[in-house]
Every structure is written in C-alpha cells, then in structure tokens.
C-alpha cells in the first residue's frame, strides 16, 4: 500500500438481537435459518450425520432461543420440556460469531427462563468445564454420540436468598 492510500473499513455487523419462539410462532424463513445453522455446525463442520429433524422442535412446549444479526442466525439453543426437567440442547454458534460470548449468553438466558426446575444437557466432553461455569455438573458416565464423546450434565435449581 502506498503512503496516503486508504482502505475501506471492514463492514460492521449489527448488534445481535435476542429472539425466542415456539415452533408454531416461527416463520418458514426462521425455521430454515435455525435448522441451517444447526446442520452447518453439527452435520457439516463436526461431520456428525444425525437426525436433525427429530420431532422435538414441533412439541408445543419446545422453545427456540437465538441471537440474530443482519437477518442471520448467529447462535441458537433449543429448550425441551421433559416433564420435571428442561433439557438444553442444539447449542450452536456460527463460525463468524464465535468468541463473542453469544452461546454463554444463551445458556444464561435458558437458566434465567427455566432455572426454577432442574436443567439437563448432553455436553460434548471437551465442553464439560465450560458448562460447569453455569452450575452444570456431570450426572452420569460419559458416552459416545455420533462419534463424539459426551457427558450427561445437570444443573439443580438455586434457591433464592
């Protein structure tokens, strides 16, 4: 670059906006974008062919919580109603948004919304300590799912002071 030359600054992204909806409240475009991110991360990037469309998204009590920026899904979680517990799963962040703390904010939101009951999740084993930051503890022996080591984890409700 020659002296005095300028370059265009990198385009800035909009601040991610927190969104949430039950399946029946989602537009077809939102369903597509949520599933697209989950497939891109789990099936393509992590090379785990698994049944993404497992029927649980359709359950009336299932809640989809995500961050959206510039019309794109930046990060997502799914919260399932398992009777006396809630299960957090399908935690995924688009590569270009990693390192921004969006997944942590989604986990914190899931805890804020559903932490009055026990929360469970199946964590990829290398993320056990990360989930531990939020009060999740290993609740059983490890297992392999889709070729990736996992551990079951549980977070008990915290009594208000």
Secondary structure, DSSP 4 states (H G I P E B T S, - for coil): --TT---PPPPPPPPPEEEEE-GGGS-HHHHHHHHHHHIIIIIIIS-----S--SGGGSTT-EEEEEEETTEEEEEEEEEE-SSEEEEEEEEE-GGGTTSSHHHHHHHHHHHHHTTSEEEEEEEGGGHHHHHTTT-EE-S--EEETTEEEEEEEEPPPPP-
